[in-house]
């Protein structure tokens, strides 16, 4: 088999489909994890088109399982009305039981929460969600972050 010449190297994480930019502004991300998603066929097709939103969605532990709640994956426009999914349904996240127990104990601590950071496709074609173990930022922390970003922009513009 012949080798391909040139071209870009693939991103090790894969293609990012949806990103939660607000989370990085609102929260200090202490650690990040990757989890699989239980999805229907029309949800996968909509996600591959980028028709989803992580805004106002959150993660919650219920009976030892991790659920993505209020996540919005729009209906797939090329399917019939009876074949489509509910855009705001709860979706189960898949992780190892040991990771779930560890996360549940950390979220039980004061001030820590789980936030969806992005949804991406791995190199093997699986759709995964990156979630962050976060602590909320105060107003002065947000101002410092904004000041650092502004300083970086000014340095690069010269």
DRENPA-3360 file (N, C-alpha, C; in nm, 2 decimals, always signed):
BEGIN
1 = XXXXXXXX = +0.08/-0.12/+0.00/+0.00/+0.00/+0.00/+0.09/+0.12/+0.00 ~ +0.06/+0.22/-0.08/+0.14/+0.34/-0.09/+0.11/+0.44/+0.02 ~ +0.21/+0.51/+0.06/+0.19/+0.61/+0.17/+0.14/+0.74/+0.11 ~ +0.06/+0.81/+0.18/+0.02/+0.94/+0.14/+0.13/+1.04/+0.16 ~ +0.15/+1.13/+0.07/+0.25/+1.23/+0.08/+0.18/+1.37/+0.12 ~ +0.25/+1.44/+0.21/+0.20/+1.57/+0.25/+0.07/+1.57/+0.32 ~ +0.00/+1.68/+0.32/-0.13/+1.69/+0.39/-0.11/+1.72/+0.54 ~ -0.22/+1.75/+0.60/-0.22/+1.78/+0.74/-0.23/+1.65/+0.83;
9 = XXXXXXXX = -0.16/+1.66/+0.94/-0.17/+1.55/+1.03/-0.31/+1.56/+1.11 ~ -0.37/+1.45/+1.13/-0.50/+1.45/+1.20/-0.49/+1.50/+1.34 ~ -0.59/+1.57/+1.39/-0.59/+1.62/+1.53/-0.60/+1.50/+1.62 ~ -0.52/+1.48/+1.72/-0.52/+1.36/+1.80/-0.66/+1.34/+1.87 ~ -0.73/+1.45/+1.90/-0.86/+1.43/+1.96/-0.97/+1.41/+1.86 ~ -0.96/+1.45/+1.74/-1.06/+1.44/+1.64/-1.12/+1.58/+1.61 ~ -1.24/+1.58/+1.55/-1.30/+1.70/+1.51/-1.40/+1.75/+1.61 ~ -1.39/+1.87/+1.66/-1.48/+1.93/+1.75/-1.61/+1.97/+1.68;
17 = XXXXXXXX = -1.73/+1.91/+1.73/-1.85/+1.94/+1.67/-1.92/+2.06/+1.73 ~ -1.92/+2.06/+1.87/-1.99/+2.17/+1.94/-1.90/+2.20/+2.06 ~ -1.89/+2.33/+2.09/-1.80/+2.38/+2.19/-1.88/+2.47/+2.29 ~ -1.85/+2.46/+2.42/-1.91/+2.54/+2.52/-1.81/+2.65/+2.56 ~ -1.81/+2.76/+2.49/-1.71/+2.87/+2.51/-1.74/+2.94/+2.64 ~ -1.87/+2.95/+2.68/-1.90/+3.02/+2.80/-1.85/+2.95/+2.93 ~ -1.84/+2.82/+2.92/-1.79/+2.74/+3.04/-1.65/+2.78/+3.08 ~ -1.57/+2.81/+2.98/-1.43/+2.85/+3.01/-1.42/+2.99/+3.07;
25 = XXXXXXXX = -1.52/+3.07/+3.05/-1.52/+3.20/+3.10/-1.59/+3.20/+3.24 ~ -1.69/+3.12/+3.26/-1.76/+3.12/+3.39/-1.70/+3.03/+3.50 ~ -1.62/+2.93/+3.46/-1.57/+2.83/+3.55/-1.42/+2.82/+3.54 ~ -1.36/+2.78/+3.65/-1.21/+2.75/+3.66/-1.21/+2.59/+3.64 ~ -1.15/+2.54/+3.53/-1.15/+2.40/+3.50/-1.04/+2.34/+3.57 ~ -1.07/+2.25/+3.67/-0.97/+2.18/+3.75/-0.92/+2.05/+3.68 ~ -1.01/+1.98/+3.62/-0.97/+1.85/+3.55/-1.07/+1.83/+3.44 ~ -1.03/+1.75/+3.34/-1.13/+1.72/+3.23/-1.13/+1.57/+3.21;
33 = XXXXXXXX = -1.25/+1.52/+3.16/-1.27/+1.38/+3.14/-1.34/+1.36/+3.00 ~ -1.33/+1.24/+2.95/-1.40/+1.21/+2.82/-1.50/+1.10/+2.85 ~ -1.62/+1.12/+2.80/-1.73/+1.02/+2.82/-1.80/+1.00/+2.69 ~ -1.84/+0.87/+2.67/-1.92/+0.84/+2.55/-2.07/+0.89/+2.57 ~ -2.14/+0.90/+2.47/-2.28/+0.94/+2.47/-2.37/+0.83/+2.41 ~ -2.49/+0.81/+2.48/-2.59/+0.72/+2.42/-2.68/+0.80/+2.34 ~ -2.67/+0.78/+2.20/-2.74/+0.87/+2.11/-2.83/+0.78/+2.01 ~ -2.93/+0.85/+1.96/-3.01/+0.79/+1.85/-2.95/+0.82/+1.72;
41 = XXXXXXXX = -2.99/+0.75/+1.61/-2.93/+0.78/+1.48/-2.95/+0.92/+1.43 ~ -3.07/+0.98/+1.45/-3.09/+1.11/+1.40/-3.01/+1.21/+1.48 ~ -2.98/+1.18/+1.61/-2.90/+1.27/+1.69/-2.76/+1.27/+1.64 ~ -2.71/+1.16/+1.60/-2.57/+1.15/+1.55/-2.56/+1.23/+1.42 ~ -2.66/+1.22/+1.33/-2.66/+1.29/+1.20/-2.66/+1.44/+1.23 ~ -2.75/+1.49/+1.32/-2.76/+1.63/+1.35/-2.62/+1.68/+1.42 ~ -2.56/+1.60/+1.50/-2.44/+1.64/+1.56/-2.33/+1.66/+1.46 ~ -2.32/+1.57/+1.36/-2.22/+1.57/+1.26/-2.24/+1.70/+1.17;
49 = XXXXXXXX = -2.36/+1.75/+1.17/-2.38/+1.88/+1.10/-2.36/+2.00/+1.19 ~ -2.33/+1.97/+1.32/-2.30/+2.08/+1.41/-2.43/+2.15/+1.46 ~ -2.54/+2.08/+1.46/-2.67/+2.14/+1.50/-2.70/+2.10/+1.64 ~ -2.62/+2.15/+1.74/-2.64/+2.13/+1.88/-2.59/+2.24/+1.96 ~ -2.64/+2.25/+2.09/-2.60/+2.35/+2.18/-2.57/+2.30/+2.31 ~ -2.46/+2.34/+2.38/-2.43/+2.30/+2.51/-2.47/+2.41/+2.61 ~ -2.52/+2.52/+2.56/-2.56/+2.63/+2.65/-2.67/+2.59/+2.74 ~ -2.66/+2.63/+2.87/-2.76/+2.60/+2.97/-2.78/+2.45/+3.00;
57 = XXXXXXXX = -2.69/+2.36/+2.95/-2.71/+2.22/+2.98/-2.61/+2.19/+3.10 ~ -2.64/+2.08/+3.17/-2.56/+2.04/+3.28/-2.56/+1.89/+3.29 ~ -2.47/+1.85/+3.38/-2.45/+1.70/+3.41/-2.50/+1.67/+3.55 ~ -2.56/+1.56/+3.57/-2.61/+1.52/+3.70/-2.60/+1.37/+3.72 ~ -2.56/+1.34/+3.85/-2.56/+1.20/+3.89/-2.70/+1.15/+3.93 ~ -2.75/+1.04/+3.88/-2.88/+0.99/+3.93/-2.86/+0.84/+3.93 ~ -2.88/+0.78/+4.05/-2.87/+0.64/+4.08/-2.74/+0.58/+4.02 ~ -2.63/+0.64/+4.05/-2.50/+0.59/+4.01/-2.46/+0.61/+3.86;
65 = XXXXXXXX = -2.55/+0.68/+3.79/-2.52/+0.70/+3.64/-2.51/+0.85/+3.62 ~ -2.44/+0.89/+3.51/-2.42/+1.03/+3.48/-2.51/+1.06/+3.36 ~ -2.59/+1.17/+3.37/-2.68/+1.21/+3.27/-2.65/+1.35/+3.22 ~ -2.67/+1.38/+3.09/-2.66/+1.51/+3.03/-2.80/+1.56/+3.02 ~ -2.83/+1.67/+3.09/-2.97/+1.72/+3.10/-2.98/+1.86/+3.03 ~ -3.09/+1.88/+2.96/-3.11/+2.01/+2.89/-3.02/+2.03/+2.77 ~ -2.95/+1.93/+2.73/-2.87/+1.94/+2.61/-2.96/+1.95/+2.49 ~ -2.93/+2.04/+2.39/-3.02/+2.06/+2.28/-2.95/+2.01/+2.15;
73 = XXXXXXXX = -3.00/+1.90/+2.10/-2.96/+1.85/+1.97/-3.08/+1.87/+1.87 ~ -3.07/+1.96/+1.78/-3.18/+1.99/+1.69/-3.22/+1.86/+1.61 ~ -3.35/+1.86/+1.57/-3.40/+1.75/+1.49/-3.33/+1.75/+1.36 ~ -3.32/+1.63/+1.30/-3.25/+1.61/+1.17/-3.36/+1.64/+1.07 ~ -3.32/+1.74/+0.98/-3.42/+1.79/+0.89/-3.46/+1.69/+0.78 ~ -3.38/+1.59/+0.75/-3.40/+1.50/+0.64/-3.48/+1.38/+0.68 ~ -3.53/+1.37/+0.80/-3.60/+1.25/+0.84/-3.75/+1.29/+0.86 ~ -3.83/+1.19/+0.87/-3.98/+1.21/+0.88/-4.01/+1.25/+1.02;
81 = XXXXXXXX = -4.13/+1.30/+1.04/-4.18/+1.34/+1.17/-4.18/+1.23/+1.28 ~ -4.20/+1.11/+1.24/-4.22/+1.00/+1.34/-4.08/+0.94/+1.37 ~ -3.98/+0.97/+1.29/-3.85/+0.90/+1.30/-3.75/+0.99/+1.38 ~ -3.79/+1.12/+1.41/-3.70/+1.21/+1.47/-3.70/+1.19/+1.62 ~ -3.61/+1.26/+1.69/-3.59/+1.25/+1.84/-3.64/+1.38/+1.90 ~ -3.65/+1.37/+2.04/-3.69/+1.49/+2.12/-3.56/+1.57/+2.13 ~ -3.55/+1.69/+2.09/-3.43/+1.77/+2.09/-3.37/+1.79/+2.23 ~ -3.45/+1.80/+2.34/-3.40/+1.83/+2.47/-3.41/+1.71/+2.57;
89 = XXXXXXXX = -3.41/+1.59/+2.52/-3.42/+1.47/+2.60/-3.30/+1.45/+2.69 ~ -3.31/+1.38/+2.80/-3.19/+1.34/+2.88/-3.11/+1.24/+2.81 ~ -2.98/+1.25/+2.81/-2.89/+1.15/+2.75/-2.79/+1.09/+2.85 ~ -2.77/+0.97/+2.84/-2.68/+0.90/+2.94/-2.54/+0.91/+2.89 ~ -2.45/+0.93/+2.98/-2.30/+0.94/+2.95/-2.24/+0.81/+2.99 ~ -2.15/+0.76/+2.92/-2.08/+0.63/+2.94/-1.94/+0.65/+2.99 ~ -1.91/+0.60/+3.11/-1.77/+0.61/+3.17/-1.75/+0.48/+3.25 ~ -1.63/+0.46/+3.29/-1.60/+0.34/+3.37/-1.66/+0.37/+3.51;
97 = XXXXXXXX = -1.70/+0.26/+3.58/-1.76/+0.27/+3.71/-1.67/+0.34/+3.81 ~ -1.54/+0.31/+3.80/-1.44/+0.37/+3.90/-1.43/+0.52/+3.87 ~ -1.44/+0.56/+3.75/-1.43/+0.70/+3.72/-1.56/+0.77/+3.77 ~ -1.67/+0.71/+3.75/-1.80/+0.76/+3.80/-1.80/+0.78/+3.95 ~ -1.75/+0.68/+4.02/-1.74/+0.69/+4.17/-1.65/+0.80/+4.21 ~ -1.54/+0.82/+4.15/-1.44/+0.92/+4.18/-1.50/+1.06/+4.15 ~ -1.57/+1.07/+4.04/-1.63/+1.20/+4.00/-1.74/+1.24/+4.10 ~ -1.82/+1.14/+4.14/-1.94/+1.16/+4.23/-1.89/+1.21/+4.36;
105 = XXXXXXXX = -1.77/+1.15/+4.41/-1.72/+1.20/+4.54/-1.67/+1.34/+4.53 ~ -1.60/+1.37/+4.42/-1.55/+1.51/+4.40/-1.66/+1.61/+4.38 ~ -1.77/+1.58/+4.31/-1.88/+1.67/+4.29/-1.95/+1.69/+4.43 ~ -1.94/+1.59/+4.52/-2.00/+1.60/+4.65/-1.93/+1.71/+4.73 ~ -1.81/+1.74/+4.70/-1.74/+1.85/+4.77/-1.80/+1.98/+4.75 ~ -1.78/+2.07/+4.84/-1.84/+2.21/+4.83/-1.78/+2.28/+4.71 ~ -1.87/+2.34/+4.62/-1.82/+2.43/+4.52/-1.78/+2.36/+4.39 ~ -1.78/+2.23/+4.38/-1.73/+2.17/+4.25/-1.85/+2.12/+4.17;
113 = XXXXXXXX = -1.85/+2.13/+4.04/-1.95/+2.09/+3.95/-1.90/+2.03/+3.83 ~ -1.98/+1.95/+3.75/-1.94/+1.90/+3.62/-2.01/+1.98/+3.52 ~ -1.93/+2.02/+3.42/-1.98/+2.11/+3.31/-1.94/+2.04/+3.17 ~ -2.04/+2.04/+3.08/-2.00/+1.99/+2.94/-1.91/+2.09/+2.87 ~ -1.79/+2.05/+2.82/-1.70/+2.15/+2.76/-1.72/+2.14/+2.61 ~ -1.72/+2.02/+2.55/-1.74/+2.01/+2.41/-1.78/+1.87/+2.37 ~ -1.83/+1.86/+2.24/-1.87/+1.73/+2.19/-1.78/+1.71/+2.06 ~ -1.71/+1.60/+2.05/-1.62/+1.58/+1.94/-1.63/+1.44/+1.89;
121 = XXXXXXXX = -1.57/+1.42/+1.77/-1.56/+1.29/+1.70/-1.42/+1.24/+1.72 ~ -1.40/+1.12/+1.77/-1.27/+1.06/+1.78/-1.22/+1.02/+1.65 ~ -1.09/+0.98/+1.64/-1.04/+0.93/+1.51/-1.10/+0.80/+1.47 ~ -1.16/+0.73/+1.56/-1.22/+0.60/+1.53/-1.37/+0.62/+1.49 ~ -1.42/+0.75/+1.49/-1.55/+0.78/+1.45/-1.66/+0.78/+1.56 ~ -1.61/+0.77/+1.69/-1.71/+0.77/+1.80/-1.73/+0.91/+1.84 ~ -1.86/+0.94/+1.89/-1.89/+1.07/+1.94/-1.87/+1.07/+2.09 ~ -1.79/+1.17/+2.14/-1.76/+1.17/+2.28/-1.78/+1.31/+2.33;
129 = XXXXXXXX = -1.81/+1.32/+2.46/-1.82/+1.45/+2.53/-1.71/+1.47/+2.62 ~ -1.65/+1.59/+2.62/-1.54/+1.63/+2.72/-1.61/+1.71/+2.83 ~ -1.60/+1.66/+2.95/-1.66/+1.73/+3.06/-1.55/+1.77/+3.16 ~ -1.58/+1.88/+3.22/-1.48/+1.94/+3.31/-1.53/+1.94/+3.45 ~ -1.44/+1.91/+3.55/-1.47/+1.93/+3.69/-1.43/+2.07/+3.72 ~ -1.52/+2.15/+3.76/-1.50/+2.30/+3.76/-1.54/+2.36/+3.90 ~ -1.49/+2.47/+3.92/-1.52/+2.56/+4.03/-1.56/+2.69/+3.97 ~ -1.67/+2.75/+4.02/-1.72/+2.88/+3.97/-1.62/+2.99/+4.00;
137 = XXXXXXXX = -1.61/+3.08/+3.90/-1.52/+3.20/+3.92/-1.60/+3.31/+3.98 ~ -1.53/+3.39/+4.06/-1.58/+3.51/+4.11/-1.57/+3.62/+4.01 ~ -1.63/+3.74/+4.03/-1.63/+3.85/+3.94/-1.49/+3.90/+3.91 ~ -1.41/+3.91/+4.02/-1.27/+3.96/+4.00/-1.19/+3.86/+3.92 ~ -1.21/+3.73/+3.94/-1.14/+3.63/+3.86/-1.17/+3.64/+3.71 ~ -1.30/+3.67/+3.68/-1.34/+3.69/+3.54/-1.27/+3.81/+3.48 ~ -1.26/+3.91/+3.56/-1.19/+4.04/+3.51/-1.05/+4.01/+3.49 ~ -0.98/+3.94/+3.57/-0.84/+3.90/+3.55/-0.82/+3.82/+3.42;
145 = XXXXXXXX = -0.91/+3.73/+3.40/-0.90/+3.64/+3.28/-0.92/+3.73/+3.16 ~ -1.01/+3.82/+3.16/-1.04/+3.91/+3.05/-0.92/+4.00/+3.02 ~ -0.86/+4.05/+3.13/-0.74/+4.14/+3.12/-0.62/+4.06/+3.06 ~ -0.60/+3.94/+3.10/-0.49/+3.86/+3.04/-0.51/+3.83/+2.89 ~ -0.64/+3.81/+2.85/-0.67/+3.79/+2.71/-0.64/+3.91/+2.63 ~ -0.68/+4.03/+2.69/-0.66/+4.15/+2.62/-0.51/+4.18/+2.60 ~ -0.43/+4.16/+2.71/-0.29/+4.18/+2.70/-0.22/+4.09/+2.59 ~ -0.27/+3.96/+2.58/-0.22/+3.87/+2.48/-0.25/+3.92/+2.34;
153 = XXXXXX = -0.37/+3.97/+2.32/-0.41/+4.03/+2.19/-0.32/+4.15/+2.16 ~ -0.29/+4.23/+2.25/-0.21/+4.35/+2.23/-0.07/+4.31/+2.19 ~ -0.01/+4.21/+2.26/+0.12/+4.17/+2.24/+0.14/+4.11/+2.10 ~ +0.04/+4.02/+2.06/+0.04/+3.96/+1.93/+0.02/+4.06/+1.81 ~ -0.05/+4.17/+1.84/-0.08/+4.26/+1.73/+0.03/+4.35/+1.70 ~ +0.13/+4.36/+1.78/+0.25/+4.44/+1.75/+0.36/+4.37/+1.68;
% end
